Amino acid sequence: MILFIFIAALATAVIIYSYAIALHVCRPKRKIAKKNPSNYSLEYEEARIPVSKKTLKAWFVKSIYNDSKQPTVLMIHGWNSEKSIFLKIAKELSKAGVNSLLLDLRGHGESDNDTPIILSKMIKDINAAVEYLFTRDDIDCDRIGILGHSIGACAVIYSSGINDRIKSVVSISSFIDPKQVTSESLSKTKIPYWPFIPLSFMIMQRWLKIPMKNFITENSIKLLNQKCLLIHGDKDTVVPYSNLFSLYDNSNKDNTDLAIAENTNHISILLNDKTINLIKDFFSESLLFSGLEKDLYENRKAL
């Protein structure tokens, strides 16, 4: 009897500890933006987007050209990040004639918490943001692009493969397998692999309600038919840039380009002028214009 109680108590302790590990992994460290678009002389609106009884906060940054309905790019940050990380990119897109929607995912920035934060919730957040854009009558809903960074890029690739309202995609520093990245991160801690890590993944799997293998990015990218640009920094120690080639190998190469951002790491790539110009030119070509509008854009580039 004593042995049975001991085994039951031990099993309970293992499950509780594994649950705590899973919860820790799925609870991002919240950061609040220290700057907003006005610091970059950008005209913007604050947006509140409902999703699953929660509220997401976003900035809708306007193109400097208001003479017609303009295309819009939705921007999705990575883990432990927030929307202001894209302000420099949004400024350049605004000058090119493209609006931006900078979103705080659940549990990040100013958006509501909803722990555990998992990929399936991020995907729902993206879908809610796209729905929000379709409620606006001042943009061209036939020209919506999306950009994601790190795990945000994984969510963007998955979402775009099942949402044909998104017309072009930029993935920055995406990894090919979220489970593998999480496992490698946990392996660097002092947590014994067995039995805690497998149990933690079982708990996370229950939260996802979708098989983890569905979120392997090198699989989900196969569903993309949109024009796509894959970018990765060659100094990235968080997600090695070998992931870039795995993604490209599994992509629709007729619609996909890849670029290595030299001398940039996992974060500095978002602030690098060459990377930003590459993103601006990609969205300008894939979303901006035909005929007279394209001529206007070429004239703007020459100024």
VENWOFEN-V523019 format. One line per field, one symbol per residue. phi: phi as a letter, one per 40 degrees, with the letter a starting at -180 (. if undefined). psi: psi as a letter, one per 20 degrees, with the letter a starting at -180 (. if undefined). A space follows every 10 residues. Layout:
phi = ???
psi = ???
This chain:
phi = .ccccccccc cccccccccc cdcccbbccc bbdcbbdccb fbcabcbbbc afgbbcbabc ccccbbcacb cbbcbbcccf bacccbcccc cccdccgbcb bcbccdgbfc cccacccbdc cdcccccccc dddcccbbbc ccbbbabbbf cccdcccccc cbbccccabb bbfcbcadcc cccccccccc cccbbccdcc ccccccccgb ddcccccccc ccccbccbbb baccbcccbd ccddcccccb ccccbbbbab ccfbbcbcdc bccccccccc ccccccbcga gccccccccc ccc
psi = gggggggggg ggggggghgh gghghjoqop pppiqrhhij kpprqpqpoq pljrpqqrpo pqqiojirpq rqppporaqk arhiijhhgh ghhghikprq ooporpjqcj qqqlpqorhh hghhgghhhg gghiipjjro iimprqpqpc hhhghggggh ijnjiphqpp ppkqrhohgg ggghghiiaj ppgpjggghg hhghghggjp phhhjohigh hhipirpqpp qqpijoigoq ihhghgghhj rnihjpqqpp oqkqahghhi ipgggghggg hghhhhhoqq cghhggghhh hi.
